[in-house]
């Protein structure tokens, strides 16, 4: 991060919620749980996954800690959705969280 204003994006943290669909499966939806300031840096295109059609973009999202973001959560910025794949505390001091995310584009 570089200077004041680096965490300029207001992101909504969403956590997955699974409900029975009445046919033996589940329906997954996401519930908004927090609003966070963050910085988004694009790392490039990720490989296509068999169960996820469309182009995939890889991003690093830096958030001010403490935050309760976990792998499997989603970060929303307007219509954009970032699936959190990994979370780390870069210096172990609990000041920032670094999230490796994947954004699916239509």
ZIURNOR-V48563 format. One record per backbone hydrogen bond with DSSP energy under -1.0 kcal/mol. CO is the residue of the C=O (numbers start at 0). NH is the residue of the N-H. If there is no record, write none. Layout:
((CO NH) (CO NH))
This chain:
((2 5) (5 7) (8 37) (10 35) (11 75) (12 32) (12 33) (13 73) (14 30) (16 28) (18 26) (24 20) (26 18) (28 16) (30 14) (33 12) (35 10) (36 63) (37 8) (38 61) (40 59) (43 57) (48 51) (54 104) (55 45) (56 102) (57 42) (57 43) (58 100) (59 40) (60 98) (61 38) (62 96) (69 72) (72 83) (73 13) (74 81) (75 11) (76 79) (79 76) (81 74) (82 101) (83 71) (85 99) (87 97) (94 64) (96 62) (97 87) (98 60) (99 84) (99 85) (100 58) (101 82) (102 56))
